[in-house]
Amino acid sequence: MSVVTLEEAKAHLRVDGTDDDADIDLKLAAAEDLAAQVLNRPVPWTNVDGDEVPVPASVKAAILLILGDLYANREASIVGTSHTVNPTVERLLWPHRKLSVA
């Protein structure tokens, strides 16, 4: 289940029409997967009782930032430029990260 709707994603990307819907869906799934990897938990996650926890706005915002980057930069690399991860994504996700005890 996606925590960001296609309509929310398209509004964030400022996309009208349906021509890019499949591409946006794919990139949205990848953005949510990356957020889950950083969080070290599924998105959305459940509490100890097994109830789904509402997704914090900061997590949704991070997913949209990742999506925007994936949509704007559709190639693996751009010659002559450097690319860094947006530090805001980590700052938005880090407080919700599930820490594991070894």
C-alpha positions as CSV (number, residue, x, y, z in Angstrom):
1,M,0.0,0.0,0.0
2,S,1.4,3.3,-1.0
3,V,1.5,6.1,1.6
4,V,1.7,8.8,-1.1
5,T,-1.1,8.8,-3.6
6,L,-0.6,9.2,-7.3
7,E,-2.5,12.4,-7.1
8,E,-0.2,13.7,-4.3
9,A,2.9,12.6,-6.3
10,K,1.7,14.4,-9.5
11,A,0.9,17.5,-7.6
12,H,4.4,17.5,-6.0
13,L,5.9,17.0,-9.5
14,R,3.6,19.5,-11.1
15,V,2.5,17.0,-13.7
16,D,-0.8,17.2,-15.5
17,G,-2.4,14.4,-17.6
18,T,-1.8,10.7,-17.4
19,D,1.0,10.1,-19.9
20,D,3.6,9.7,-17.1
21,D,1.4,7.8,-14.6
22,A,3.2,4.4,-15.0
23,D,6.6,6.1,-14.6
24,I,5.5,8.1,-11.6
25,D,4.1,4.9,-10.0
26,L,7.4,3.1,-10.5
27,K,9.5,5.9,-9.1
28,L,7.1,6.4,-6.2
29,A,7.4,2.7,-5.3
30,A,11.2,3.1,-5.5
31,A,11.1,6.2,-3.3
32,E,9.0,4.4,-0.7
33,D,11.4,1.4,-0.8
34,L,14.4,3.7,-0.3
35,A,12.7,5.4,2.7
36,A,11.9,2.0,4.2
37,Q,15.5,1.0,3.8
38,V,16.7,4.2,5.6
39,L,14.1,3.7,8.3
40,N,15.0,0.1,8.7
41,R,11.3,-0.7,8.8
42,P,8.4,-1.1,6.4
43,V,6.4,2.0,5.4
44,P,3.8,2.2,6.8
45,W,4.8,0.3,10.0
46,T,2.8,-1.2,12.9
47,N,2.9,-0.7,16.6
48,V,3.4,-3.5,19.2
49,D,-0.3,-4.3,19.0
50,G,-0.1,-4.8,15.2
51,D,-2.0,-1.6,14.4
52,E,-0.8,0.4,11.5
53,V,0.8,3.7,12.7
54,P,-0.1,6.9,10.8
55,V,2.8,7.9,8.5
56,P,4.4,11.0,9.9
57,A,4.3,14.1,7.6
58,S,8.1,14.2,7.7
59,V,8.3,10.6,6.2
60,K,5.8,11.6,3.4
61,A,7.8,14.7,2.7
62,A,11.0,12.7,2.4
63,I,9.3,10.2,0.0
64,L,8.2,13.2,-2.1
65,L,11.7,14.6,-2.2
66,I,13.2,11.3,-3.2
67,L,10.5,11.0,-5.9
68,G,11.2,14.5,-7.2
69,D,14.9,13.6,-7.5
70,L,14.1,10.3,-9.3
71,Y,11.7,12.0,-11.7
72,A,14.0,15.0,-12.5
73,N,17.2,12.8,-12.9
74,R,16.1,9.9,-15.0
75,E,19.5,8.8,-16.0
76,A,22.1,7.0,-13.9
77,S,24.6,9.8,-14.1
78,I,25.2,13.1,-15.8
79,V,28.7,13.7,-17.2
80,G,30.5,16.7,-15.8
81,T,28.4,17.1,-12.6
82,S,28.4,15.7,-9.2
83,H,25.4,14.4,-7.3
84,T,24.9,14.2,-3.6
85,V,22.0,12.9,-1.6
86,N,19.7,15.6,-0.3
87,P,20.6,15.9,3.4
88,T,17.0,17.0,4.1
89,V,15.8,13.4,3.3
90,E,18.0,12.0,6.0
91,R,17.0,14.7,8.5
92,L,13.4,14.0,7.8
93,L,13.7,10.2,8.1
94,W,16.3,9.8,10.9
95,P,14.1,10.5,13.9
96,H,11.8,7.6,12.8
97,R,14.5,5.1,12.1
98,K,14.1,1.8,13.9
99,L,17.4,0.9,15.6
100,S,18.3,-2.7,16.1
101,V,20.2,-4.2,19.0
102,A,22.9,-6.6,18.0
